Amino acid sequence: MVRGARKAIAVGVAVAVACGLQKHLNFVPGPRHAAPVAAAAASMMMAPAAFADEIGDAAKKLGDASYSFAKEVDWNNGIFLQAPGKFQPLEALKAIDKMIEMGAAADPKLLKEAAEAHHKAIGSISGPNGVTSRADWDAVNAAIGRIVASVPKAKVMAVYDSVTAITDPGVPAYMKSLVNGPDAEKAYQGFLEFKDVVEKNQVSTASAPAVVPSGDKIGVAAKALSDASYPFIKDIDWLSDVYLKPLPGKTAPETLKAIDKMIVMGAKMDGNLLKAAAEAHHKAIGSIDATGVTSAADYEAVNAAIGRLVASVPTTVMDVYNSMAGIVDSQVTNNMFSKVNPLDAVAAAKGFYTFKDVVEAGASEANGENTLTELLCLVQTQQDQKNYKLILKKEEIEAPRALVTLASTIKHHQAP
């Protein structure tokens, strides 16, 4: 949906600045919060885990060249929420789509490590400009570098080119005017050297597509949710600029705390399911009509993909919910509700609550199965494992009690 594109446009702004560098070699782009040159990095660099030391060393050199610049950037500035030129949501969505494709092709392990690096960097943010520590600045750069190097150059350049297309040519010069010019130039030269190290280690082929589950309970529930909520989806003005507006009365640091919870949740997600969700979003963007609405089938597929993702991280979901509830005022909810058919909105909400229950049950089952598997690994022989499973099945012990019973039994049998 175009709405997702609006929320991601803050990153697009910074990437756009980077794209202007080919025409204005006197400015270094700056992403938001803890990620240095992170947006720019999304267009042209970095390397896989096998080259961790080389890229790590290069990231430190980039830090030497760019940290002074980073400290001058006002990362709390609302400008990063704005479009990098004329507001053209469907064109911006094309750029977001290229970023999604690139993310889907990235190594899931490296994505996890980069998310964890960003989380740590957010924890060390200080000062009026909201800059992270030098060590975390370097770590984030290195993590992003390894991600981009895990993706074929063609996909990286597709991001670069698509963002260039929506960036006003005056953006680089304006952004440079907000910092010390010589520091920006030094940072840019360091960025170019870092880019060369990443590009040298870049993979040439993309990873295999995700394995998408079928016939599962979440998939079935996603169809019911989609049937109930699609009329509501068609009521929404996905081309509105409201999604670029800052939350009323909330500062950038307050909002960043909620974003941090999302990053932590994302870092714990199943890699295959994350890739599958990205691929589902890419396909859904391909079927979007002139009003920004995707097809019913693709909407259903996206709902199912998100449901499976959420079920893979049961312990962090409520952290995200609570953090968002703390920064979204009721006036926001009321305003958005007023823009659609209330009956459609209520039907969608009811469908969502039912879907939520199925996802929550799936999360509990997955968590129980994982714990049971861990306990069974303590058993010394395969025959013992079979025996314990049969006992539990025969007695029909509920999952929580079953785990306690199994743990006690294993401990007793393994005692000297």
Residue pairs with C-beta under 8 A, 6 or more apart in sequence:
1 233
1 238
1 284
1 288
1 292
1 293
1 294
2 89
2 90
2 93
2 238
2 239
2 243
2 288
2 292
3 236
3 238
3 243
3 292
4 96
4 281
5 89
5 92
5 93
5 96
6 89
6 92
6 241
6 242
6 243
6 244
7 243
8 96
8 99
9 81
9 82
9 83
9 92
9 96
9 244
10 32
10 80
10 81
11 31
11 32
11 38
11 39
11 42
11 99
12 39
12 83
12 84
12 92
12 95
12 96
12 99
12 163
12 166
13 39
13 79
13 80
13 81
13 82
13 83
13 84
14 29
14 30
14 31
14 32
14 38
14 39
14 40
14 80
15 29
15 31
15 39
15 40
15 42
15 43
15 95
15 99
15 159
15 160
15 163
16 39
16 84
16 85
16 163
16 164
16 166
16 167
16 171
17 27
17 29
17 30
17 39
17 40
17 84
17 167
17 171
17 172
17 175
18 29
18 37
18 39
18 40
18 42
18 43
18 44
18 160
18 163
19 43
19 160
19 161
19 163
19 164
19 167
20 27
20 29
20 164
20 167
20 169
20 171
20 172
21 27
21 28
21 29
21 40
21 172
21 188
22 164
23 169
23 172
24 169
24 172
24 173
24 176
25 188
26 172
26 173
26 176
26 181
26 184
26 185
26 188
27 172
27 173
27 175
27 176
27 184
27 185
27 188
28 37
28 40
28 66
28 69
28 184
28 185
28 187
28 188
28 191
29 37
29 39
29 40
29 172
29 175
30 36
30 37
30 39
30 69
30 70
30 73
30 75
30 175
30 179
31 37
31 38
31 39
31 40
31 80
32 38
32 39
32 75
32 80
33 75
33 121
33 122
33 125
33 130
33 132
33 252
33 256
33 259
34 118
34 121
34 122
34 124
34 125
34 132
34 136
34 137
34 140
35 118
35 121
35 140
35 144
36 62
36 63
36 66
36 67
36 70
36 137
36 140
36 141
37 62
37 66
37 141
37 187
37 191
37 194
38 140
38 141
38 144
40 191
41 141
41 144
41 145
41 148
42 99
42 102
42 144
42 148
42 156
42 159
43 156
43 157
43 159
43 160
43 163
44 148
44 156
44 157
44 160
44 195
44 198
44 199
45 144
45 145
45 148
45 149
45 156
45 194
45 195
45 198
45 199
46 55
46 144
46 145
46 146
46 147
46 148
46 149
46 150
46 198
46 202
47 54
47 55
47 145
47 146
47 148
47 149
47 150
47 197
47 198
47 200
47 201
47 202
48 107
48 110
48 146
48 149
48 150
48 201
48 203
49 107
49 109
49 110
49 113
49 146
50 201
51 146
51 149
51 201
52 142
52 146
54 197
54 201
55 142
55 145
55 146
55 149
55 197
55 198
55 201
56 138
56 142
58 142
58 145
58 193
58 194
58 197
58 198
59 138
59 139
59 141
59 142
59 145
59 194
60 138
61 190
61 193
61 194
62 138
62 141
62 190
62 191
62 193
62 194
63 134
63 137
63 138
63 141
64 190
65 186
65 187
65 189
65 190
65 191
65 193
66 137
66 186
66 187
66 190
66 191
67 134
67 137
68 180
68 183
68 186
68 187
69 179
69 180
69 183
69 184
69 186
69 187
70 131
70 137
70 187
71 127
71 129
71 131
72 129
72 178
72 179
72 180
72 183
73 129
73 131
73 178
73 179
74 129
74 130
74 178
75 129
75 130
75 131
75 252
76 128
76 129
76 130
76 251
76 252
76 253
77 178
77 252
78 246
78 252
81 244
81 245
81 246
82 244
83 92
83 166
83 244
84 163
84 166
84 167
84 168
84 171
85 166
85 167
85 168
85 171
86 166
86 168
87 241
87 244
88 166
89 238
89 239
89 241
89 292
90 239
90 288
90 290
90 292
91 165
91 166
92 166
93 285
93 288
93 292
94 162
94 165
95 159
95 162
95 163
95 165
95 166
96 285
97 162
97 282
97 285
97 286
98 155
98 158
98 159
98 162
98 163
99 159
100 278
100 281
100 282
100 285
101 155
101 158
101 278
101 282
102 148
102 151
102 155
102 156
102 158
102 159
103 111
103 278
104 210
104 275
104 278
104 279
104 282
105 150
105 151
105 152
105 155
105 206
105 207
106 147
106 148
106 150
106 151
106 207
107 146
107 147
107 150
107 207
108 271
108 272
108 274
108 275
109 271
110 143
110 146
110 147
110 150
111 147
111 271
111 274
112 267
112 271
113 143
113 146
114 140
114 143
114 144
114 146
114 147
115 263
115 264
115 266
115 267
116 267
117 136
117 139
117 140
117 142
117 143
118 140
118 143
118 263
119 260
119 263
119 264
119 267
120 136
120 139
121 132
121 133
121 136
121 137
121 139
121 140
122 132
122 256
122 259
122 260
122 263
123 136
123 260
124 132
124 133
124 135
124 136
125 131
125 132
125 253
125 256
126 133
130 252
130 253
130 256
131 137
132 140
141 194
145 194
145 197
145 198
148 156
148 198
148 202
149 198
149 199
149 201
149 202
149 203
150 203
150 207
151 202
151 203
151 206
152 202
152 203
152 204
152 205
152 206
153 199
153 202
153 204
155 206
156 202
176 184
207 275
209 275
209 279
210 272
210 273
210 275
210 276
210 279
211 272
211 276
212 276
212 279
212 280
212 305
213 219
213 308
216 308
216 362
217 358
217 361
217 362
218 304
218 307
218 308
218 311
218 358
218 359
218 362
219 304
221 307
221 354
221 355
221 358
221 359
222 300
222 301
222 303
222 304
222 307
222 355
223 300
223 304
224 351
224 354
224 355
225 300
225 303
225 351
225 352
225 354
225 355
226 296
226 299
226 300
226 303
227 351
228 347
228 348
228 350
228 351
229 344
229 347
229 348
229 351
229 352
230 296
230 299
231 341
231 344
231 347
231 348
232 340
232 341
232 344
232 345
232 347
232 348
233 293
233 299
233 348
234 291
234 293
235 339
235 340
235 341
235 344
235 345
236 293
236 339
236 340
237 291
237 292
237 339
238 291
238 292
238 293
239 291
239 292
242 336
246 255
247 255
247 327
247 328
247 329
247 332
248 329
248 331
248 332
249 329
250 327
254 327
255 327
257 323
258 320
258 323
258 324
258 326
258 327
260 323
261 316
261 319
261 320
261 323
261 324
262 320
264 316
264 319
265 313
265 316
265 317
265 319
265 320
266 274
268 312
268 313
268 315
268 316
269 309
269 312
269 313
270 308
270 309
270 312
273 305
273 308
273 309
273 312
274 309
276 305
276 308
277 302
277 305
277 306
277 308
277 309
280 298
280 301
280 302
280 304
280 305
281 302
281 305
283 298
283 301
284 294
284 295
284 298
284 299
284 301
284 302
285 294
286 298
287 294
287 295
287 297
287 298
288 294
294 302
303 355
307 355
307 358
307 359
307 362
308 362
310 317
310 359
310 363
311 359
311 360
311 362
311 363
311 366
312 363
312 366
313 363
314 360
314 363
314 364
314 366
314 367
315 367
317 363
337 345
364 399
368 399
368 400
368 403
371 403
372 399
372 402
372 403
372 406
375 403
375 406
375 407
375 410
376 385
376 388
376 389
376 406
378 410
378 414
379 385
379 388
379 410
379 413
380 414
384 413
388 406
388 409
388 410
391 409
392 402
392 405
392 406
397 405
